């Protein structure tokens, strides 16, 4: 019974993190390594995303690259968790 309660608690804590993540596809227009951000042209227009030391696939953010970006909103800013090349 204790194991089930622990698993349920872990699941409840992880669900918000998964639900807050979003994905968007686009073309990288500009990369600013000093400010840790890049601009992506998407179907919604130009959008700026912030990267962190934990961002996976940061090497894929090159001008002209078609990418899929996984991000979440934190403090009103889109923080990137992963950048993957589109095939």
N, C-alpha and C positions, 0 to 999 in steps of 0.2 A: 504494500500500500504506500509506503514511504517513497519507493522508487517512482511510482506513478505520479504522486504529488510533485515530486521534483521535476519530472519530465513535463508535466503540465505547466509548471511555473516557468521553466526554461522556454517552452513554446510561447507562452503569453508575453514574455519579455522580448523574444525575437521577432514576433509578428509585426510590431510597429516599425522596426528597422527595415524589414522587407517591404512593407506596404509604402513606406516613404520613398523608396527608390523608384526612379523613372528612367526611361531610355529615350534617346532622341538620335536621329541620324542627320548627317549633314556633311558639308565640306569645310575644312579648316581654312579660314581666310588669313588669320594672323596669330602668331604665337609670341607672347611676351614672357620670357623666362625670368626676368627680373621681378615682375609683379605676380608671377605664378598664375597666369591666366591665358586664355586663348579665345578667339572669336570664331564662331561657327555659323555658316549660312545654312539655315534650316527652312522647312516649308513655312515657318512662322516669321522668317526674316533673320536678321543678324542677332545672335545671342552671345553674351560673354559668360564664360565658365571659369571658375577658380579651381586650381589644382593644389594638392597638398603633397607632402612627402609620401603619403600612403597611396596616392593615385597609381593604379596599375596601368601599364601600357603607355606611359607618358611619352615614350619614344615614338608612338604612332601619331602624335600631334605635330604634323608637319604641314606647312602651307600647301594647299591643293589636295590633301589626302581626304578621301571619303571615309568617314568613321561613324561608329556607333558609340555614343557616350552614355554611361550609366552615372546618374547623379542623384543627389537629394538636396532639398532646400534646408539651409541652416542659417539662422539669423537673416533671413530674406535673401540669401545669396545661394546660387546653385553650386554646390561643392561636388566635384567629380570623384567617383570612386574607381572608374575604369574607362579607358579609351581603347576601343578595338577597331582594327581595320575592317572596312566593309569589303566583301568579295565581289 
